[in-house]
Amino acid sequence: MTKSEITKEKNLMIVQIKKYSPIFKRFFELDLSLKEYSKGIYDFAHNPVYIKRQEIVKAEILKKFQKIFGQDCQERFNIKFDEQLACNIVDHHQILNHPLLIADNVVANIAKFFQAQKPPAIIVVSSGDVPPNNYFSRNGFQFHDKKVPLFSNSEREASSCFLPLRDFNFIERLKKIKWWQQFDNNEQVFLEQEYNKIKNMDFSGCGNYNDQISVIVKNTWPYLFEEKIRRTLPELLYITQEELTKNCLLNIIDRQNFITEILFNKVFRQKVIDNFRGVVVTWNEAEGKGTHFFWRKHPTDNKSLRLYVAGEKLVPYDQEFKQLEVKLEKQEIIELLKQGQIYPSLFMIFGVLNFYFGLKPLTGQGSVIYLNLMRDGWLKVLADSKYREEIENIKSYKIDYMIVLTLFFQRLGKQIKTLYAFDIIYNGGATAEYLSKVFKMKFNKLLSISVPGIYDYISQKYVPDKEKIKPKITSDLLAEEVMNWL
């Protein structure tokens, strides 16, 4: 494609994105450097109601990290909580891999780079119910355009929430499926070194796979950057949103609030069900999508069952498992949460963490849309309820910071190549010189590289079929213009 053809197709996609998801207009027109944008993320008015409520959230986060990393981790990792939390909710709870999910914590924390002393840790509330075979993982990680699987085919659709401890021996798996010879000698040596790093990590505080991922991410993150940066690099600590929400919900389930009203007030519950139906990541019963409030553990597999309200019960959508219904009674919900037999849906996660406890969500290209739709839904539902005072709390911050960009590239000959996590680690990590240049670049210029991916998401959910286009351009092609200094 010629340069003019690339520009024309890119602009056509941007026009449709702005038209069908107007929230993106601001981001494409944002004339700020990445560093200036990042600085503004935490500049919002704090709400005393949320500050008080978040004492519970902070205590649960610290308790979890102490369990995984030891009682002294607060001092060792420099864990300090902001007065009111703003947290990355984009990340998937998995080994560092995808270009979008290795850049979000850089975008959100530029002020913590290149400091004389180690800054406070970055705390991420990540999605822990993702299956191994998801868009950002594809059953493992990518290295030099080749897949390195971490799971067997039978595990591909498992929920990470239910996976037990495992050994992460991807070398053995590569050899078993006869993919090992796809890698040259240098690549094989590198992969063996990376496996040995994981094998020698301290998993003594881990109870399951998700705990192991928190350890692996914490110990892998520094290698995304050259050695001289690592000494004062902030720690990167993941906690799954499912476990955090469960524990926070258990703290407030005996109180009267709009979250418990959903579970135990039939009239209010139905208003919620009717008002949120069809919003992405909530539910659409007619199409068998989503779940009402919780997912139920499959009786024999590490998978989840969707539940829909029927009277005063949550009943499995798959009638084969109708005996696994959940009574909408406080004690039953408490017991099933504690046993790990149910876990909160994204609707409940966002309702509890973001709209009740007031964590400001730092979003991705999809969540910036549906979280604003959820916010509007809550404002509508609460307007004629006894919880009207919550409207001002929910309005007290905007869901207006998207932190997903592609930042890591390499020039290979005449082409610019997007790098995955292990590509960067293989190269010795991003240099201070590279990062300094990226931090000075315009946010909207960097965003333009991601147009094909944004359009792919928006077109599937919001663009009418008759207007959809089939893009020919790739992010790498667009990066050649934006990253031309490489």
Helices and strands as residue ranges (DSSP letters): H 3-20, G 22-24, H 25-28, H 34-40, H 48-69, H 73-76, E 86-88, H 99-107, G 110-112, E 122-126, E 140-143, E 146-149, G 153-155, G 160-162, H 170-176, G 180-182, H 185-199, H 209-220, G 221-224, H 227-230, E 236-240, H 241-252, H 258-264, H 266-276, E 283-284, G 285-287, E 289-290, E 294-297, E 304-310, E 313-316, G 319-324, E 326-327, H 330-339, E 342-344, H 346-349, I 350-356, E 360-362, H 367-383, H 390-395, E 409-412, E 415-418, H 421-426, H 432-440, H 443-449, H 451-461, G 465-467, H 475-482
